Amino acid sequence: MPQQQDDISSKITLLISRAQADDADAINQLLILLQPLIRQRIQNRSIAVSDCDDLLQDIFLRICRSIDRYKLSARIPFDHFLNRLIKTSKYDYYRKQTRLDKQRQCLIEEAVSRYHVSVSERSIEEKLIMEEKCKDIMTYCKKLSKLEQEVVQYTLDDYSPKEIANKIGINEKAVYNALHRCKKKLLRQFEHYR
């Protein structure tokens, strides 16, 4: 096992020196060699599986950009260099996710408040329109005859034509006729209103 790690380390060292000499094939081979190691280090429960590939690509990009700055002659192992790149990429990922969560929460709160405002505006507007229409109806009803006014009032109070006839002391047919006349007069008034 230790010999296998030494072989991998020597391969990595050789590929790094070739990559620093602008060998594109060496960079590709290095990334292929490092992929399982990087993937193992970035996979955990706090990172979504769908985001692991994006994070892996980000780390590959960072390796390509900073491979020239790694000094083979220094005593710092490449593993430390790689860990630093992985760590900064993960921190950037967490910051981005936190920012996106805050943005989503703000959008949700804004949508909820807009909904409540529109509902309250609509209900206030509807209430005002309804009050205005009620006033208009009451004004028109004052122009009706006394019998027609009584019939309308009892109808608005949910009395049936038979009950209205008993209350007023007239026959049911007269109530239906009065309702029909009221309806016609009110419709004419509303047509003039529009």
C-alpha positions in Angstrom: 0.0 0.0 0.0 2.7 2.6 0.9 4.5 1.8 -2.4 1.3 2.5 -4.3 1.0 5.9 -2.6 4.7 6.6 -3.5 3.9 5.7 -7.1 0.9 8.0 -7.1 3.0 10.8 -5.5 5.8 10.4 -8.0 3.2 10.4 -10.8 1.7 13.6 -9.4 5.1 15.2 -9.1 6.0 14.3 -12.7 2.6 15.6 -14.0 2.9 18.8 -12.0 6.4 19.5 -13.5 5.1 18.8 -17.0 2.0 20.9 -16.4 4.1 23.8 -15.2 5.9 23.5 -18.5 2.6 24.2 -20.3 1.8 20.6 -21.2 -2.0 20.6 -21.6 -2.1 16.8 -21.7 -0.3 16.6 -18.3 -2.9 18.9 -16.7 -5.7 16.6 -18.0 -3.9 13.5 -16.7 -3.3 15.2 -13.4 -7.0 16.1 -13.1 -8.1 12.6 -14.0 -5.7 11.2 -11.4 -6.9 13.6 -8.7 -10.6 13.3 -9.4 -11.4 10.3 -7.1 -9.4 11.9 -4.3 -11.1 15.3 -4.6 -14.6 13.7 -5.0 -14.0 11.8 -1.8 -13.1 14.9 0.1 -16.0 17.0 -1.1 -18.8 14.5 -0.7 -20.7 15.0 2.6 -24.2 15.6 3.7 -24.0 19.4 3.7 -23.3 19.5 -0.1 -26.0 18.4 -2.4 -25.2 15.5 -4.7 -26.1 17.6 -7.8 -23.7 20.3 -6.6 -20.7 18.0 -6.2 -19.9 18.0 -9.9 -20.1 21.8 -10.0 -17.8 22.0 -7.0 -15.4 19.4 -8.6 -15.3 21.6 -11.8 -14.5 24.7 -9.7 -11.7 22.9 -7.9 -10.3 21.7 -11.3 -10.4 25.3 -12.5 -8.6 26.5 -9.4 -5.9 23.7 -9.9 -5.4 24.8 -13.5 -5.1 28.4 -12.6 -2.7 27.9 -9.6 -0.6 24.9 -10.7 2.2 27.4 -11.7 2.4 28.8 -8.2 3.0 25.4 -6.6 6.7 25.0 -6.0 8.0 21.4 -6.2 11.2 22.4 -4.5 9.4 23.6 -1.4 8.8 21.2 1.5 5.1 21.7 1.4 3.5 18.5 0.1 1.1 18.8 -2.8 -1.6 17.3 -0.6 -1.6 20.4 1.6 -1.8 22.6 -1.5 -4.7 20.5 -2.8 -6.5 20.6 0.6 -6.3 24.4 0.7 -7.9 24.6 -2.8 -10.6 22.2 -1.8 -11.2 24.0 1.5 -11.5 27.4 -0.1 -13.9 26.0 -2.8 -16.1 24.4 -0.1 -16.2 27.7 1.8 -17.1 29.6 -1.3 -19.9 27.0 -2.0 -21.2 27.4 1.6 -21.2 31.2 1.3 -23.0 31.0 -2.1 -25.6 28.6 -0.6 -26.2 30.9 2.4 -26.6 33.9 0.1 -29.0 32.0 -2.2 -31.0 30.8 0.8 -31.3 34.4 2.1 -32.3 35.6 -1.4 -35.0 32.9 -1.6 -36.3 33.8 1.8 -36.4 37.5 0.9 -38.3 36.7 -2.4 -40.8 34.5 -0.5 -41.4 37.2 2.1 -41.7 39.9 -0.6 -44.2 37.7 -2.5 -46.2 37.1 0.7 -46.3 40.8 1.6 -47.3 41.7 -2.0 -50.1 39.1 -1.9 -51.4 40.4 1.4 -51.3 44.0 0.2 -53.1 43.1 -3.1 -55.7 41.2 -1.2 -56.3 44.0 1.3 -56.4 46.6 -1.5 -58.8 44.5 -3.4 -61.1 43.9 -0.4 -61.0 47.6 0.4 -61.7 48.5 -3.2 -64.5 45.9 -3.4 -66.0 47.2 -0.1 -66.0 50.8 -1.4 -67.6 49.8 -4.7 -70.2 47.7 -2.8 -71.0 50.6 -0.5 -71.4 53.0 -3.4 -73.7 50.5 -5.2 -75.8 50.1 -2.1 -76.2 53.8 -1.7 -77.2 54.1 -5.4 -79.8 51.3 -4.9 -81.2 53.0 -1.8 -81.4 56.2 -3.7 -83.3 54.5 -6.6 -85.5 52.7 -4.1 -86.7 56.0 -2.7 -88.1 56.8 -6.1 -90.3 53.7 -6.0 -93.9 53.7 -4.7 -94.5 53.0 -1.0 -95.7 49.5 -1.7 -92.7 48.7 -4.0 -90.3 50.1 -1.3 -91.9 47.7 1.3 -91.7 44.7 -1.0 -88.0 45.5 -1.8 -87.2 45.9 1.9 -88.8 42.6 2.9 -87.1 40.8 -0.1 -83.7 42.1 1.1 -84.6 40.8 4.6 -85.1 37.3 3.0 -88.8 37.1 3.2 -90.6 34.9 0.5 -93.3 36.5 -1.6 -95.9 34.6 0.3 -94.6 35.9 3.7 -94.4 39.4 2.3 -98.1 39.2 1.2 -99.1 38.1 4.7 -97.1 40.9 6.3 -98.4 43.7 4.1 -101.9 42.2 3.8 -102.1 41.9 0.0 -102.4 38.9 -2.2 -99.3 37.0 -3.5 -99.9 38.0 -7.1 -99.6 41.7 -6.2 -96.3 41.0 -4.5 -94.9 39.3 -7.7 -96.2 42.2 -9.8 -94.5 44.8 -7.4 -91.2 42.8 -7.6 -91.4 42.8 -11.4 -92.0 46.5 -11.5 -89.2 47.2 -9.1 -86.8 45.1 -11.1 -87.7 46.9 -14.3 -87.4 50.3 -12.8 -84.1 49.5 -11.1 -82.6 48.0 -14.3 -83.6 51.2 -16.2 -81.9 53.3 -13.5 -78.7 51.3 -13.7 -78.6 51.5 -17.5 -78.7 55.3 -17.2 -76.0 55.1 -14.5 -73.6 53.2 -16.8 
